[in-house]
Amino acid sequence: MDFELSEDQKMLVDTVQSFVRKESPLERMRKLRDDEVGWDRAVWKQMGELGWLGVMFPEDAGGSAMSFVEMGLIIEQLGTTLVPEPVTPLVVAGSALASAGSPAQREQFLAPAIAGATSLAMACEEIQSRFDVRCVHTKGEKSGGGYKLSGQKRWVQNGHAADTLLISARTSGKDGDNSGVSLFIVDKDAPGLTRTSVKQMDGKHGAMLKLDGVEVGADRVVGKLDGAAAILDAALDLGAAAACCEGSGMMQAVLMMTRNYLTERKQFGRAIGSFQALQHRCVDMFVETELAKSTAILAMIKAQETDVSERQRAVSVAKVQLAESGGFVTRQGIQLHGGIGVTDEHDVGLYFKRMQVLCALFGDDLFHSRRYAGLPSFRKHVS
Amino acid sequence: MDMNFSPEDEAFRKEVREFIASALPPHLKKKAEADAEFEHDEVMEWHRILAKKGWAAPHWPKQHGGPGWDAARRFIFSAELELSGAPRLSPFGLAMVGPLIIQFGNAEQQKRFLPDILAGTKVWCQGYSEPNSGSDLASLQLRAEDKGDHFLLNGQKTWTTYAQYADYIFCLARTNSEAKKKQEGISFILCDMKSPGVTAKPFLTTGGTPAFCETWFENVKVPKENLVGEMNQGWTYAKALLGHERTLVAGIGISTRALLRAKRIAAETLAGGRPLLEDPVIQNEIARIEIRLEALKMANYRALAGAQLGHAPGPESSILKLRGTEIQQACFDLLMKLMGENSLTWFNEPGVVPEREEWIPSAFNYMRAATIYAGSNEIQKNIISKMILGLPSA
């Protein structure tokens, strides 16, 4: 048992922390909210050059073949100032390419994303699917040597800006079947693909996709035809784990911000942090922040676990805890700031909104609580 | 990063589990099976069995009879004991006054008191709280007057758990009422419960069992050699003890066992023809608590890994008592809910409700004490507020 960071990990965290403080304070995210892309390609390139985007990816794609632990540590730091670059969409789509893509696909699509030259998006959520990757109505029909995709995808993270999208479709079987889900690589300007950029509460953009007979070659299938369900499950678990890491960083920031406000703000002639009612609330925020940090570590360690039910158990624990702790910390963060906390000019609301979005992505707490209770480990009881 | 115990530690876990299974006498096993409350002499019986094995005082230094385990093994041992339902040993000798005498007592006191504490041949109780000094413990008023070769004790202690069985009580007593700060006039004094003038009277708890007492001192003579450390330094010693074994206070094993019990009840109880455990609402209710426990367990592991490396307890360790006791209570709330109307039962003969459920209402009641004893959770929050968050004093 050891949760100490290695020297390399410490150095990585220090570097990201110093970037966050010097080059990406919260004002940068605030400014980019009004931008139609919402993030900065130059910064993305810089992240690629620093090697951050490739830490968890194989060396043949330009990565450094460490693990999701390193990726999670980076994302946690980026969360402290809500750095807006699309790292999590890269984790989700990139992991599918890394685990199931052909060498050629990795070289063509993953390598440039890791370098920060392009960005990726994963499109598997549909109006009826509710986090179930098997519940996919988008159709992939054989057409010539390849496939023709038709259907709709919703709330695709970074879908508005991505150069390459991974899109799931049913190629055989019926709705809900494990087999018959396939994953395709689609260019952003593929004929028949309409991307509508939509604004999100957290200041980011996402995309609604309409696929109207989008032609893709057979070389654009990721992994085995009909066999993408498990790949998507694994990718979304990495997305959930990434959300937990980002949320952990955010909670640490909200806790500090709130603690500082309580020591500075004076009412009734003294710092409001001297009132026990507020002290205890702030302590509860601290407790929740520590718990969420602990489960983010659990998610970091287990997100790439090969035993699927063990991976799902850990990720679901962390994602439910994110909802519990993140919900509490950001709500109380606003409450303890009083009126100013409800204004757009104060930062605490930005964290509140991003947390709400994180909770809704990659399986909300209802989904993960249900999934957790469905695992074999849940049925273990003293007989 | 690695969240696993080493293979050696896992082998140790197996050894502990097997030992408990073989060493717990049948009549205690039967009670453990029913999660029944153990009588005091049953607790001491188990204490003596563990002592014979050399496992009664896991955290004592080897030269005083401890087994020499590191923090991970102590955690595993404690969790396995909790999980087994075996009697929980009284902490007052082993976990409180023993370590305090080891750290601050003189050689004579160590020789005189430690072997009996370890062997379970003498029973101790704690004289800290008083009727008017609960959370504000430093305001305590039990007077110990210096009479040359002895102290004269006058006053009252309360919540003195096991005082009705105890051979000794360790007291925080006021030896200087003129000290500038109330914390500075307190001494740590050991007193024979058989001394003339000591009276203990048990309370009945809401759980229907006798646990703690009120204890009165009327002109009780205590020899000077029973003072631990220096005069008026008692508060410092008692505080030093608070930092001990912080990685064990979450009660992970207690909650884990309670949740296993809860699931068994849910699996065996039918409602509308199907087991409660198949009801999604109930699954969610159980899953939510289990997930909170998993989160706490991770925080506990972080604290444990830090302790293994000899680090001072980090911020994560301060949440363990707070959240651990809340989860223990939530587990018993859940058990009661799953029992439905059976939860009305109160010490009935076998057959009214399943035997394994009969004690749950009593335990559910006494579980309310968990967020109160050892510094109420509100006091814990005051400490975190001041020491970790650095918020201004009221």
Interface residues (C-beta under 8 A of the other chain):
Chain A: M1 D2 F3 E4 L5 V69 R259 L262 T263 R270 A271 G273 S274 F275 Q276 Q279 H280 C282 V283 D284 F286 V287 E290 L291 A292 K293 S294 T295 I297 L298 M300 I301 S316 V317 V320 Q321 E324 S325 S369 R370 Y372 A373 F378 R379 K380 H381 V382 S383
Chain B: M1 D2 M3 N4 F5 S6 A72 L260 R261 K263 R264 A266 A267 L277 P280 Q283 N284 I286 A287 R288 E290 I291 R292 E294 A295 L296 M298 A299 Y301 R302 L304 A305 G306 Q308 L309 P315 E316 I319 L322 R323 E378 K381 N382 I384 S385 I388 L389 G390 L391 P392 S393 A394
